[in-house]
Structure formats: structure tokens, C-alpha cells
């Protein structure tokens, strides 16, 4: 299933981040902001998560060499 404990931690971190973004999305319904800003916040959060996953993968490859 998982090749290593590091991969498990990386995937858990990524999906926890996705969960946090979803919680923020649901909380934005309470705050009266325009939909343009809401989509901007959502895409910014997802971009940060994918960037962190990318950086963690590169870091893991460098340490395994």
C-alpha cells in the first residue's frame, strides 16, 4: 500500500491540508464576501497544498540519494 513511512506522512499531510481547505470553504459561506474572492482563496489554498507536496517530494528524493 505505502512504500515507506515517509510516503504515508506525505500523503496524510496533503489530505489533511485538503480537508482544511474544505473547512475554510464551508466557513466562507458564513462570511459575506463576493464569489470572486472566494474562488481566489480556494485556488490559492489548493495551489499552496500542491506546491508543498511538490517540494516535499523533491526533498525526499534528495535525501534518499
C-alpha positions in Angstrom: 0.0 0.0 0.0 2.6 2.6 1.1 6.3 2.1 0.2 7.6 3.9 3.3 6.6 5.7 6.4 7.7 9.0 4.7 5.2 8.4 1.9 2.5 7.8 4.5 3.3 11.0 6.3 3.4 13.0 3.0 0.0 11.7 1.9 -1.5 12.3 5.3 -0.2 15.9 5.4 -1.5 16.5 1.9 -5.0 15.2 2.6 -5.2 17.0 5.9 -4.4 20.2 4.0 -7.2 19.4 1.5 -9.5 18.9 4.5 -8.5 22.2 6.0 -9.2 24.0 2.6 -12.7 22.3 2.5 -13.4 23.5 6.1 -12.4 27.0 5.1 -14.7 26.8 2.1 -17.6 25.9 4.3 -16.8 28.8 6.7 -16.7 31.3 3.8 -20.4 30.8 3.4 -20.9 32.5 6.7 -18.7 35.5 5.8 -20.3 37.8 3.3 -17.7 38.1 0.6 -18.0 38.1 -3.2 -17.7 34.9 -5.1 -14.6 36.2 -7.0 -12.7 36.4 -3.7 -14.0 33.1 -2.5 -12.7 31.3 -5.6 -9.4 33.2 -5.3 -9.0 31.9 -1.7 -9.9 28.4 -2.7 -7.4 28.3 -5.6 -4.7 29.9 -3.6 -5.1 27.3 -0.8 -5.0 24.4 -3.3 -2.0 25.9 -5.1 -0.1 26.1 -1.8 -1.0 22.5 -1.0 0.2 21.2 -4.4 3.4 23.3 -4.1 4.1 21.8 -0.6 3.5 18.3 -1.9 5.9 19.0 -4.8 8.6 20.4 -2.5 8.2 17.5 -0.1 8.6 15.0 -2.9 11.8 16.8 -4.2 13.2 16.9 -0.7 12.5 13.2 -0.2 14.3 12.4 -3.4 17.3 14.4 -2.4 17.6 12.8 1.0 17.3 9.3 -0.4 20.3 9.7 -2.7 
